[in-house]
Amino acid sequence: MKKVLIIDDEEPVRALMSLALRQRGYEVIEAEDGEKGIELARRELPDVIICDVRMKGLDGYSTLSALRKDPTTAAIPFILTTGYADSEGMRLGMELGADDYLPKPFTIEGLYAAVEARLKKVEMVRQQAERKLADLRDNISLMLPHELRTPLNGILAYGEILVSDAGTLTPGELVEMGQVILESAKRLQRLIENFLIYAQIELVATDQEALRQLREKKTVNPGEVVGEAALHVADRNRRRQDLELELTDAPVQISDMYLGKIAEELVDNAFKFSPLGTPVRVRLYPEDSWLVLSVMDRGRGMSPDQVARIGAYMQFQRKVQEQQGLGLGLAISKRLAELHGGGLRISSEPGQGTTVYAKLPLSNP
């Protein structure tokens, strides 16, 4: 049974709403003023709160503001009611976080509609959150064991051979095993670094001083930084012949480390999801007050739904297609661009390929 809290200093109004809602099957609790309403909301955690704007003592706006500041009540749907509805008051209520505005006098059907609309929206949000959590759980359960064990298996297996049979191995075999160990270690190192970078930038997003310092950094030669990152990734994937570079230098408001990271992740994704022998085109060019980094491939592409769902630890069709990484690359690039005042956009079509655009602010002369 859903619980509704009514906050109103007029007893007849409370009684009418309470009777109507109980007849509809709701559990109802009542408060005669804002202070009592805040106390009941924190203790009872109702599913919906209906609160009058004009009350003696703490009015509806102050009650709403207090509940929105409390983490335990911040997400409870809040409906303001008033007999003096005006655009300024409605705007204030919405700015404070009201979910709906019910002008008095209202009909019983109008009351039902307002309450049921709020409950329906909460249920939709809950279902979406559960779906995202299920997707995240599935992706992590598929990705993490594989991504940790694969490089570790290579390191451990060849390490054991080197320890037990080093005397019987030829120099060529020793070099080959050492190369496998090195590549496995680098893969594991990159996985750990991406995890740490993602955690770090999420912490920066919550610290205004750290964010200000982050945005003060600049790169005066972005073409060189992007070019080096793209060539490094191409060599790692043994696909330098597929790489096409078209880079224009213009000072940009981001550190060379983070600019290189964005370029590395976008280019690596392009190679990862496109076949050998198809081009990966990397462009860097100014557009209005922005520097745009675009990376285009002719790979398998993504559907609009997949593009919309991109996030940390998110991969698609993992069960049917081998992939490396935790799915953090695009998430890291997107967050870095956003933290610097820019953004990231993806244009993709299944079977045709993908182009990713990272937009970053140019430095003032």
Summary of the structure (lengths in Angstrom):
residues: 365
radius of gyration: 28.3
end to end distance: 62.7
largest distance: 95.2
contacts: 1126
relative contact order: 0.08
helix: 55%
strand: 18%
